[in-house]
Amino acid sequence: MILATVAAVFALKWAQSFFVSLLLGILFAYTLNRLVVWLELVRIPRVIGTSIVMIGVVCVAVLGTYALRGQILTIIDQLPEAVSQMSAGIAKLRKGETSTMQKMQTAASEIEKATSEAAGLAAPPKQRATRVVIDVPGFNLGNYFLTNATIAAGLIGQAAMVLFLTFFLLLSGDTFKRKLVRLAGPSMSNRKITVHILDGINDSIQRYMFMLLVTNVLVGLLTWIALSWIGLENAGAWGVTAGLLHLIPYVGPAVTASVIGIAAFMQFESLSMLLLVAAASMVIATLVGYFVTTWMTGRIAKMNTAAIFVSLLFGGWLWGVWGLLLSIPIIVIVKVVAQHIEQLGPVAELLGD
């Protein structure tokens, strides 16, 4: 069992791109399946309904990006200036650290001299301080984008694969569900258990994705309103960024606060405005996460908070950001399966609230 577990974890880590694409496609298919079913109820064939839903999703994403293109381009244009200001700030900080070290060295020399005089010894000859110059290479934005062009191409290809997988899963309808029921065996009880498991997974994933939609849209809107009230430029683009990064538990809100705080410092050139904008972003993310997300997650799966946090740690170690995004749906599926299988009762008890 230990060797099999280690081998399974190694396989999951080694085939990360495959499993991440597969799980994302399954999650999106479960989320969008209800829309396709509604179209079927109004006598629209599943092929046409699936095509309408997928084209609608792509169009919404493209139109949303196009509507905010001006603000996004402005933020990209400000990147070199942001890097320059950050470099200047780091240089000032390094200079301050150097002067502090010089003061400490002078104080140490004076203490040593006083100690020597008190002991009746001659003061040691002064040694000339050696100045160390550290040459830090400059940041080249063009080289950075060229270096990461392969990563961007890989992400685009992975997104295309996820879209195609989602389309084919939606097109298949209940085909895989019927196949799994037949594979459960001739026993009627096993088939009923399989049906209950699949229905529970379907309901849990759809509710979880709906919770993500509500909370992320709420974070984006509140961030947009707060930044507009403060007077930060490109508040709409920053609101969308906050909503998207809120998908990543714990890490996303921290990154959002840091980036928006830097943007505020560039615009207002004030440390107090940096702290105000960063604090506003963190307060919004915390309030939405503590009240809305906690309440909705409890109603959806009634999960143990410690188990969710452990799953986030394991998912982050296994797949990085993608693991943080997918760990909660995976642990919800595991709990649903464990609830309907008697041998996995202890697992369901550990994961439950």
BATOR-378223 format. One record per residue (C-alpha): residue number from 1; y, z, x. Coordinates in nm, 2 decimals, always signed. Layout:
BEGIN
i = NUM; c2 = Y; c3 = Z; c1 = X
...
// end
This chain:
BEGIN
i = 1; c2 = +0.00; c3 = +0.00; c1 = +0.00
i = 2; c2 = +0.24; c3 = +0.08; c1 = +0.28
i = 3; c2 = +0.17; c3 = -0.25; c1 = +0.46
i = 4; c2 = +0.20; c3 = -0.44; c1 = +0.14
i = 5; c2 = +0.54; c3 = -0.27; c1 = +0.06
i = 6; c2 = +0.67; c3 = -0.34; c1 = +0.41
i = 7; c2 = +0.55; c3 = -0.71; c1 = +0.39
i = 8; c2 = +0.72; c3 = -0.75; c1 = +0.05
i = 9; c2 = +1.05; c3 = -0.61; c1 = +0.17
i = 10; c2 = +1.04; c3 = -0.83; c1 = +0.48
i = 11; c2 = +0.96; c3 = -1.14; c1 = +0.25
i = 12; c2 = +1.26; c3 = -1.05; c1 = +0.03
i = 13; c2 = +1.49; c3 = -1.02; c1 = +0.33
i = 14; c2 = +1.36; c3 = -1.33; c1 = +0.50
i = 15; c2 = +1.38; c3 = -1.55; c1 = +0.18
i = 16; c2 = +1.72; c3 = -1.41; c1 = +0.07
i = 17; c2 = +1.88; c3 = -1.74; c1 = -0.02
i = 18; c2 = +1.58; c3 = -1.84; c1 = -0.25
i = 19; c2 = +1.55; c3 = -1.50; c1 = -0.43
i = 20; c2 = +1.93; c3 = -1.46; c1 = -0.47
i = 21; c2 = +1.96; c3 = -1.81; c1 = -0.63
i = 22; c2 = +1.65; c3 = -1.75; c1 = -0.85
i = 23; c2 = +1.78; c3 = -1.41; c1 = -0.98
i = 24; c2 = +2.13; c3 = -1.55; c1 = -1.04
i = 25; c2 = +1.99; c3 = -1.84; c1 = -1.23
i = 26; c2 = +1.77; c3 = -1.61; c1 = -1.44
i = 27; c2 = +2.07; c3 = -1.37; c1 = -1.51
i = 28; c2 = +2.30; c3 = -1.66; c1 = -1.61
i = 29; c2 = +2.02; c3 = -1.81; c1 = -1.83
i = 30; c2 = +1.97; c3 = -1.48; c1 = -2.01
i = 31; c2 = +2.34; c3 = -1.44; c1 = -2.06
i = 32; c2 = +2.41; c3 = -1.79; c1 = -2.20
i = 33; c2 = +2.09; c3 = -1.82; c1 = -2.40
i = 34; c2 = +2.25; c3 = -1.66; c1 = -2.70
i = 35; c2 = +2.51; c3 = -1.93; c1 = -2.72
i = 36; c2 = +2.25; c3 = -2.20; c1 = -2.71
i = 37; c2 = +2.06; c3 = -2.02; c1 = -2.99
i = 38; c2 = +2.37; c3 = -2.01; c1 = -3.20
i = 39; c2 = +2.42; c3 = -2.38; c1 = -3.15
i = 40; c2 = +2.05; c3 = -2.44; c1 = -3.26
i = 41; c2 = +2.12; c3 = -2.25; c1 = -3.58
i = 42; c2 = +2.38; c3 = -2.51; c1 = -3.67
i = 43; c2 = +2.13; c3 = -2.79; c1 = -3.62
i = 44; c2 = +2.23; c3 = -2.89; c1 = -3.27
i = 45; c2 = +1.94; c3 = -2.99; c1 = -3.05
i = 46; c2 = +1.87; c3 = -2.76; c1 = -2.76
i = 47; c2 = +1.93; c3 = -3.04; c1 = -2.50
i = 48; c2 = +2.28; c3 = -3.11; c1 = -2.64
i = 49; c2 = +2.35; c3 = -2.74; c1 = -2.69
i = 50; c2 = +2.25; c3 = -2.65; c1 = -2.33
i = 51; c2 = +2.47; c3 = -2.94; c1 = -2.20
i = 52; c2 = +2.77; c3 = -2.82; c1 = -2.41
i = 53; c2 = +2.73; c3 = -2.46; c1 = -2.29
i = 54; c2 = +2.70; c3 = -2.56; c1 = -1.92
i = 55; c2 = +2.99; c3 = -2.81; c1 = -1.93
i = 56; c2 = +3.20; c3 = -2.54; c1 = -2.11
i = 57; c2 = +3.13; c3 = -2.28; c1 = -1.84
i = 58; c2 = +3.22; c3 = -2.53; c1 = -1.56
i = 59; c2 = +3.53; c3 = -2.64; c1 = -1.74
i = 60; c2 = +3.65; c3 = -2.28; c1 = -1.80
i = 61; c2 = +3.60; c3 = -2.21; c1 = -1.43
i = 62; c2 = +3.78; c3 = -2.53; c1 = -1.32
i = 63; c2 = +4.07; c3 = -2.49; c1 = -1.57
i = 64; c2 = +4.12; c3 = -2.13; c1 = -1.47
i = 65; c2 = +4.14; c3 = -2.22; c1 = -1.10
i = 66; c2 = +4.37; c3 = -2.51; c1 = -1.18
i = 67; c2 = +4.60; c3 = -2.29; c1 = -1.38
i = 68; c2 = +4.64; c3 = -2.05; c1 = -1.09
i = 69; c2 = +4.64; c3 = -2.32; c1 = -0.82
i = 70; c2 = +5.01; c3 = -2.26; c1 = -0.74
i = 71; c2 = +4.97; c3 = -1.89; c1 = -0.68
i = 72; c2 = +4.65; c3 = -1.94; c1 = -0.49
i = 73; c2 = +4.81; c3 = -2.20; c1 = -0.26
i = 74; c2 = +5.11; c3 = -1.97; c1 = -0.20
i = 75; c2 = +4.87; c3 = -1.69; c1 = -0.10
i = 76; c2 = +4.69; c3 = -1.93; c1 = +0.14
i = 77; c2 = +5.02; c3 = -2.04; c1 = +0.29
i = 78; c2 = +5.12; c3 = -1.68; c1 = +0.35
i = 79; c2 = +4.80; c3 = -1.61; c1 = +0.55
i = 80; c2 = +4.95; c3 = -1.71; c1 = +0.89
i = 81; c2 = +5.25; c3 = -1.49; c1 = +0.83
i = 82; c2 = +5.02; c3 = -1.20; c1 = +0.72
i = 83; c2 = +4.82; c3 = -1.24; c1 = +1.04
i = 84; c2 = +5.13; c3 = -1.24; c1 = +1.24
i = 85; c2 = +5.27; c3 = -0.93; c1 = +1.08
i = 86; c2 = +4.94; c3 = -0.75; c1 = +1.12
i = 87; c2 = +4.92; c3 = -0.85; c1 = +1.49
i = 88; c2 = +5.28; c3 = -0.71; c1 = +1.53
i = 89; c2 = +5.18; c3 = -0.39; c1 = +1.36
i = 90; c2 = +4.87; c3 = -0.35; c1 = +1.57
i = 91; c2 = +5.08; c3 = -0.42; c1 = +1.89
i = 92; c2 = +5.34; c3 = -0.15; c1 = +1.78
i = 93; c2 = +5.05; c3 = +0.09; c1 = +1.71
i = 94; c2 = +4.90; c3 = +0.02; c1 = +2.05
i = 95; c2 = +5.23; c3 = +0.07; c1 = +2.22
i = 96; c2 = +5.27; c3 = +0.40; c1 = +2.04
i = 97; c2 = +4.93; c3 = +0.51; c1 = +2.15
i = 98; c2 = +5.01; c3 = +0.41; c1 = +2.51
i = 99; c2 = +5.34; c3 = +0.62; c1 = +2.51
i = 100; c2 = +5.14; c3 = +0.91; c1 = +2.36
i = 101; c2 = +4.88; c3 = +0.89; c1 = +2.64
i = 102; c2 = +5.16; c3 = +0.88; c1 = +2.90
i = 103; c2 = +5.32; c3 = +1.19; c1 = +2.75
i = 104; c2 = +4.98; c3 = +1.37; c1 = +2.76
i = 105; c2 = +4.92; c3 = +1.27; c1 = +3.12
i = 106; c2 = +5.27; c3 = +1.40; c1 = +3.22
i = 107; c2 = +5.20; c3 = +1.73; c1 = +3.04
i = 108; c2 = +4.87; c3 = +1.76; c1 = +3.22
i = 109; c2 = +5.03; c3 = +1.69; c1 = +3.55
i = 110; c2 = +5.29; c3 = +1.96; c1 = +3.49
i = 111; c2 = +5.03; c3 = +2.21; c1 = +3.39
i = 112; c2 = +4.83; c3 = +2.13; c1 = +3.70
i = 113; c2 = +5.14; c3 = +2.17; c1 = +3.91
i = 114; c2 = +5.23; c3 = +2.50; c1 = +3.76
i = 115; c2 = +4.87; c3 = +2.63; c1 = +3.80
i = 116; c2 = +4.87; c3 = +2.53; c1 = +4.16
i = 117; c2 = +5.20; c3 = +2.70; c1 = +4.23
i = 118; c2 = +5.08; c3 = +3.02; c1 = +4.06
i = 119; c2 = +4.77; c3 = +3.02; c1 = +4.27
i = 120; c2 = +4.97; c3 = +2.97; c1 = +4.59
i = 121; c2 = +4.83; c3 = +2.63; c1 = +4.66
i = 122; c2 = +5.03; c3 = +2.32; c1 = +4.75
i = 123; c2 = +5.08; c3 = +2.08; c1 = +4.47
i = 124; c2 = +4.86; c3 = +1.77; c1 = +4.49
i = 125; c2 = +5.03; c3 = +1.45; c1 = +4.58
i = 126; c2 = +5.14; c3 = +1.25; c1 = +4.29
i = 127; c2 = +4.94; c3 = +0.93; c1 = +4.23
i = 128; c2 = +5.10; c3 = +0.63; c1 = +4.09
i = 129; c2 = +4.98; c3 = +0.55; c1 = +3.74
i = 130; c2 = +4.78; c3 = +0.24; c1 = +3.70
i = 131; c2 = +4.89; c3 = +0.01; c1 = +3.42
i = 132; c2 = +4.61; c3 = -0.16; c1 = +3.24
i = 133; c2 = +4.69; c3 = -0.47; c1 = +3.04
i = 134; c2 = +4.45; c3 = -0.58; c1 = +2.77
i = 135; c2 = +4.46; c3 = -0.94; c1 = +2.69
i = 136; c2 = +4.37; c3 = -0.98; c1 = +2.32
i = 137; c2 = +4.31; c3 = -1.34; c1 = +2.21
i = 138; c2 = +4.53; c3 = -1.47; c1 = +1.93
i = 139; c2 = +4.39; c3 = -1.55; c1 = +1.59
i = 140; c2 = +4.37; c3 = -1.92; c1 = +1.51
i = 141; c2 = +4.33; c3 = -1.99; c1 = +1.14
i = 142; c2 = +4.22; c3 = -2.35; c1 = +1.20
i = 143; c2 = +3.93; c3 = -2.24; c1 = +1.43
i = 144; c2 = +3.84; c3 = -1.97; c1 = +1.18
i = 145; c2 = +3.80; c3 = -2.22; c1 = +0.89
i = 146; c2 = +3.62; c3 = -2.46; c1 = +1.12
i = 147; c2 = +3.38; c3 = -2.19; c1 = +1.22
i = 148; c2 = +3.31; c3 = -2.09; c1 = +0.86
i = 149; c2 = +3.28; c3 = -2.45; c1 = +0.73
i = 150; c2 = +2.90; c3 = -2.43; c1 = +0.74
i = 151; c2 = +2.91; c3 = -2.11; c1 = +0.54
i = 152; c2 = +3.14; c3 = -2.26; c1 = +0.28
i = 153; c2 = +2.91; c3 = -2.57; c1 = +0.25
i = 154; c2 = +2.61; c3 = -2.34; c1 = +0.21
i = 155; c2 = +2.78; c3 = -2.14; c1 = -0.07
i = 156; c2 = +2.87; c3 = -2.46; c1 = -0.25
i = 157; c2 = +2.51; c3 = -2.58; c1 = -0.23
i = 158; c2 = +2.38; c3 = -2.25; c1 = -0.35
i = 159; c2 = +2.62; c3 = -2.25; c1 = -0.64
i = 160; c2 = +2.50; c3 = -2.60; c1 = -0.74
i = 161; c2 = +2.14; c3 = -2.49; c1 = -0.72
i = 162; c2 = +2.22; c3 = -2.19; c1 = -0.94
i = 163; c2 = +2.38; c3 = -2.42; c1 = -1.20
i = 164; c2 = +2.09; c3 = -2.66; c1 = -1.21
i = 165; c2 = +1.84; c3 = -2.37; c1 = -1.23
i = 166; c2 = +2.04; c3 = -2.21; c1 = -1.52
i = 167; c2 = +2.05; c3 = -2.55; c1 = -1.70
i = 168; c2 = +1.67; c3 = -2.60; c1 = -1.67
i = 169; c2 = +1.59; c3 = -2.24; c1 = -1.77
i = 170; c2 = +1.81; c3 = -2.28; c1 = -2.08
i = 171; c2 = +1.65; c3 = -2.61; c1 = -2.16
i = 172; c2 = +1.30; c3 = -2.46; c1 = -2.15
i = 173; c2 = +1.38; c3 = -2.21; c1 = -2.42
i = 174; c2 = +1.09; c3 = -1.97; c1 = -2.50
i = 175; c2 = +0.84; c3 = -2.18; c1 = -2.29
i = 176; c2 = +0.80; c3 = -1.92; c1 = -2.02
i = 177; c2 = +0.79; c3 = -1.64; c1 = -2.27
i = 178; c2 = +0.50; c3 = -1.80; c1 = -2.45
i = 179; c2 = +0.32; c3 = -1.87; c1 = -2.12
i = 180; c2 = +0.35; c3 = -1.50; c1 = -2.01
i = 181; c2 = +0.22; c3 = -1.38; c1 = -2.34
i = 182; c2 = -0.08; c3 = -1.61; c1 = -2.30
i = 183; c2 = -0.14; c3 = -1.49; c1 = -1.95
i = 184; c2 = -0.14; c3 = -1.13; c1 = -2.07
i = 185; c2 = -0.50; c3 = -1.19; c1 = -2.20
i = 186; c2 = -0.67; c3 = -1.22; c1 = -2.53
i = 187; c2 = -0.61; c3 = -0.85; c1 = -2.62
i = 188; c2 = -0.35; c3 = -0.82; c1 = -2.90
i = 189; c2 = -0.22; c3 = -0.49; c1 = -2.76
i = 190; c2 = -0.15; c3 = -0.65; c1 = -2.42
i = 191; c2 = +0.03; c3 = -0.94; c1 = -2.58
i = 192; c2 = +0.24; c3 = -0.70; c1 = -2.79
i = 193; c2 = +0.33; c3 = -0.50; c1 = -2.48
i = 194; c2 = +0.43; c3 = -0.82; c1 = -2.30
i = 195; c2 = +0.65; c3 = -0.93; c1 = -2.59
i = 196; c2 = +0.82; c3 = -0.59; c1 = -2.60
i = 197; c2 = +0.88; c3 = -0.60; c1 = -2.23
i = 198; c2 = +1.03; c3 = -0.95; c1 = -2.24
i = 199; c2 = +1.25; c3 = -0.86; c1 = -2.54
i = 200; c2 = +1.37; c3 = -0.54; c1 = -2.37
i = 201; c2 = +1.46; c3 = -0.73; c1 = -2.05
i = 202; c2 = +1.64; c3 = -0.99; c1 = -2.26
i = 203; c2 = +1.84; c3 = -0.73; c1 = -2.45
i = 204; c2 = +1.92; c3 = -0.52; c1 = -2.14
i = 205; c2 = +2.04; c3 = -0.81; c1 = -1.93
i = 206; c2 = +2.25; c3 = -0.95; c1 = -2.21
i = 207; c2 = +2.41; c3 = -0.61; c1 = -2.27
i = 208; c2 = +2.47; c3 = -0.56; c1 = -1.90
i = 209; c2 = +2.63; c3 = -0.90; c1 = -1.85
i = 210; c2 = +2.85; c3 = -0.83; c1 = -2.15
i = 211; c2 = +2.95; c3 = -0.50; c1 = -2.00
i = 212; c2 = +3.04; c3 = -0.68; c1 = -1.67
i = 213; c2 = +3.25; c3 = -0.93; c1 = -1.86
i = 214; c2 = +3.44; c3 = -0.66; c1 = -2.06
i = 215; c2 = +3.51; c3 = -0.44; c1 = -1.76
i = 216; c2 = +3.61; c3 = -0.72; c1 = -1.52
i = 217; c2 = +3.84; c3 = -0.88; c1 = -1.77
i = 218; c2 = +3.99; c3 = -0.54; c1 = -1.84
i = 219; c2 = +4.05; c3 = -0.47; c1 = -1.47
i = 220; c2 = +4.20; c3 = -0.82; c1 = -1.42
i = 221; c2 = +4.44; c3 = -0.78; c1 = -1.71
i = 222; c2 = +4.55; c3 = -0.43; c1 = -1.63
i = 223; c2 = +4.60; c3 = -0.53; c1 = -1.26
i = 224; c2 = +4.80; c3 = -0.83; c1 = -1.37
i = 225; c2 = +5.02; c3 = -0.62; c1 = -1.59
i = 226; c2 = +5.07; c3 = -0.35; c1 = -1.33
i = 227; c2 = +5.16; c3 = -0.59; c1 = -1.05
i = 228; c2 = +5.40; c3 = -0.79; c1 = -1.27
i = 229; c2 = +5.57; c3 = -0.46; c1 = -1.37
i = 230; c2 = +5.60; c3 = -0.36; c1 = -1.00
i = 231; c2 = +5.74; c3 = -0.71; c1 = -0.92
i = 232; c2 = +5.47; c3 = -0.84; c1 = -0.68
i = 233; c2 = +5.46; c3 = -1.21; c1 = -0.65
i = 234; c2 = +5.15; c3 = -1.41; c1 = -0.76
i = 235; c2 = +5.04; c3 = -1.12; c1 = -0.98
i = 236; c2 = +4.81; c3 = -1.35; c1 = -1.19
i = 237; c2 = +4.61; c3 = -1.46; c1 = -0.88
i = 238; c2 = +4.58; c3 = -1.10; c1 = -0.76
i = 239; c2 = +4.47; c3 = -0.99; c1 = -1.11
i = 240; c2 = +4.19; c3 = -1.26; c1 = -1.11
i = 241; c2 = +4.10; c3 = -1.15; c1 = -0.75
i = 242; c2 = +4.07; c3 = -0.78; c1 = -0.87
i = 243; c2 = +3.85; c3 = -0.88; c1 = -1.16
i = 244; c2 = +3.62; c3 = -1.08; c1 = -0.95
i = 245; c2 = +3.59; c3 = -0.82; c1 = -0.67
i = 246; c2 = +3.52; c3 = -0.55; c1 = -0.93
i = 247; c2 = +3.18; c3 = -0.71; c1 = -0.96
i = 248; c2 = +3.09; c3 = -0.54; c1 = -0.63
i = 249; c2 = +3.05; c3 = -0.17; c1 = -0.69
i = 250; c2 = +3.25; c3 = +0.07; c1 = -0.47
i = 251; c2 = +3.33; c3 = -0.20; c1 = -0.20
i = 252; c2 = +3.51; c3 = -0.44; c1 = -0.43
i = 253; c2 = +3.79; c3 = -0.21; c1 = -0.55
i = 254; c2 = +3.85; c3 = -0.08; c1 = -0.19
i = 255; c2 = +3.89; c3 = -0.44; c1 = -0.06
i = 256; c2 = +4.12; c3 = -0.53; c1 = -0.35
i = 257; c2 = +4.35; c3 = -0.23; c1 = -0.29
i = 258; c2 = +4.37; c3 = -0.32; c1 = +0.08
i = 259; c2 = +4.44; c3 = -0.68; c1 = +0.04
i = 260; c2 = +4.70; c3 = -0.63; c1 = -0.24
i = 261; c2 = +4.86; c3 = -0.35; c1 = -0.04
i = 262; c2 = +4.90; c3 = -0.59; c1 = +0.26
i = 263; c2 = +5.06; c3 = -0.85; c1 = +0.02
i = 264; c2 = +5.30; c3 = -0.59; c1 = -0.11
i = 265; c2 = +5.40; c3 = -0.48; c1 = +0.24
i = 266; c2 = +5.47; c3 = -0.85; c1 = +0.33
i = 267; c2 = +5.69; c3 = -0.89; c1 = +0.03
i = 268; c2 = +5.88; c3 = -0.56; c1 = +0.02
i = 269; c2 = +5.85; c3 = -0.46; c1 = +0.39
i = 270; c2 = +5.80; c3 = -0.11; c1 = +0.28
i = 271; c2 = +5.52; c3 = +0.13; c1 = +0.34
i = 272; c2 = +5.59; c3 = +0.31; c1 = +0.02
i = 273; c2 = +5.54; c3 = -0.01; c1 = -0.18
i = 274; c2 = +5.21; c3 = -0.07; c1 = +0.00
i = 275; c2 = +5.09; c3 = +0.27; c1 = -0.10
i = 276; c2 = +5.22; c3 = +0.23; c1 = -0.46
i = 277; c2 = +5.04; c3 = -0.11; c1 = -0.51
i = 278; c2 = +4.72; c3 = +0.01; c1 = -0.34
i = 279; c2 = +4.72; c3 = +0.33; c1 = -0.55
i = 280; c2 = +4.78; c3 = +0.14; c1 = -0.87
i = 281; c2 = +4.49; c3 = -0.09; c1 = -0.80
i = 282; c2 = +4.25; c3 = +0.20; c1 = -0.72
i = 283; c2 = +4.36; c3 = +0.40; c1 = -1.02
i = 284; c2 = +4.29; c3 = +0.10; c1 = -1.26
i = 285; c2 = +3.95; c3 = +0.04; c1 = -1.10
i = 286; c2 = +3.86; c3 = +0.41; c1 = -1.11
i = 287; c2 = +3.96; c3 = +0.46; c1 = -1.47
i = 288; c2 = +3.78; c3 = +0.15; c1 = -1.59
i = 289; c2 = +3.48; c3 = +0.23; c1 = -1.38
i = 290; c2 = +3.46; c3 = +0.60; c1 = -1.48
i = 291; c2 = +3.53; c3 = +0.57; c1 = -1.85
i = 292; c2 = +3.44; c3 = +0.22; c1 = -1.97
i = 293; c2 = +3.16; c3 = +0.12; c1 = -1.72
i = 294; c2 = +2.99; c3 = +0.46; c1 = -1.73
i = 295; c2 = +3.00; c3 = +0.48; c1 = -2.11
i = 296; c2 = +2.87; c3 = +0.12; c1 = -2.16
i = 297; c2 = +2.60; c3 = +0.16; c1 = -1.89
i = 298; c2 = +2.47; c3 = +0.48; c1 = -2.05
i = 299; c2 = +2.45; c3 = +0.30; c1 = -2.39
i = 300; c2 = +2.28; c3 = +0.00; c1 = -2.24
i = 301; c2 = +2.00; c3 = +0.15; c1 = -2.02
i = 302; c2 = +2.05; c3 = +0.53; c1 = -2.00
i = 303; c2 = +1.99; c3 = +0.51; c1 = -1.63
i = 304; c2 = +2.00; c3 = +0.80; c1 = -1.38
i = 305; c2 = +2.32; c3 = +0.78; c1 = -1.18
i = 306; c2 = +2.15; c3 = +0.89; c1 = -0.86
i = 307; c2 = +1.88; c3 = +0.62; c1 = -0.91
i = 308; c2 = +2.16; c3 = +0.35; c1 = -0.96
i = 309; c2 = +2.34; c3 = +0.46; c1 = -0.64
i = 310; c2 = +2.01; c3 = +0.45; c1 = -0.44
i = 311; c2 = +1.94; c3 = +0.10; c1 = -0.57
i = 312; c2 = +2.29; c3 = +0.00; c1 = -0.46
i = 313; c2 = +2.23; c3 = +0.13; c1 = -0.11
i = 314; c2 = +1.90; c3 = -0.05; c1 = -0.09
i = 315; c2 = +2.03; c3 = -0.37; c1 = -0.23
i = 316; c2 = +2.33; c3 = -0.37; c1 = +0.00
i = 317; c2 = +2.10; c3 = -0.31; c1 = +0.30
i = 318; c2 = +1.86; c3 = -0.58; c1 = +0.19
i = 319; c2 = +2.10; c3 = -0.87; c1 = +0.08
i = 320; c2 = +2.45; c3 = -0.75; c1 = +0.15
i = 321; c2 = +2.70; c3 = -0.83; c1 = -0.12
i = 322; c2 = +2.45; c3 = -1.02; c1 = -0.32
i = 323; c2 = +2.23; c3 = -0.71; c1 = -0.32
i = 324; c2 = +2.51; c3 = -0.50; c1 = -0.45
i = 325; c2 = +2.56; c3 = -0.75; c1 = -0.73
i = 326; c2 = +2.19; c3 = -0.78; c1 = -0.83
i = 327; c2 = +2.06; c3 = -0.43; c1 = -0.76
i = 328; c2 = +2.16; c3 = -0.28; c1 = -1.10
i = 329; c2 = +2.01; c3 = -0.57; c1 = -1.31
i = 330; c2 = +1.69; c3 = -0.54; c1 = -1.10
i = 331; c2 = +1.66; c3 = -0.17; c1 = -1.15
i = 332; c2 = +1.72; c3 = -0.21; c1 = -1.52
i = 333; c2 = +1.44; c3 = -0.46; c1 = -1.54
i = 334; c2 = +1.21; c3 = -0.22; c1 = -1.35
i = 335; c2 = +1.29; c3 = +0.06; c1 = -1.59
i = 336; c2 = +1.22; c3 = -0.16; c1 = -1.89
i = 337; c2 = +0.88; c3 = -0.26; c1 = -1.75
i = 338; c2 = +0.79; c3 = +0.09; c1 = -1.65
i = 339; c2 = +0.87; c3 = +0.22; c1 = -2.00
i = 340; c2 = +0.60; c3 = +0.00; c1 = -2.16
i = 341; c2 = +0.33; c3 = +0.04; c1 = -1.90
i = 342; c2 = +0.15; c3 = +0.37; c1 = -1.90
i = 343; c2 = +0.06; c3 = +0.37; c1 = -1.53
i = 344; c2 = +0.43; c3 = +0.33; c1 = -1.44
i = 345; c2 = +0.54; c3 = +0.63; c1 = -1.65
i = 346; c2 = +0.65; c3 = +0.84; c1 = -1.35
i = 347; c2 = +0.88; c3 = +0.55; c1 = -1.24
i = 348; c2 = +1.04; c3 = +0.54; c1 = -1.58
i = 349; c2 = +1.09; c3 = +0.91; c1 = -1.57
i = 350; c2 = +1.26; c3 = +0.90; c1 = -1.23
i = 351; c2 = +1.49; c3 = +0.62; c1 = -1.33
i = 352; c2 = +1.58; c3 = +0.77; c1 = -1.67
i = 353; c2 = +1.88; c3 = +1.00; c1 = -1.74
// end
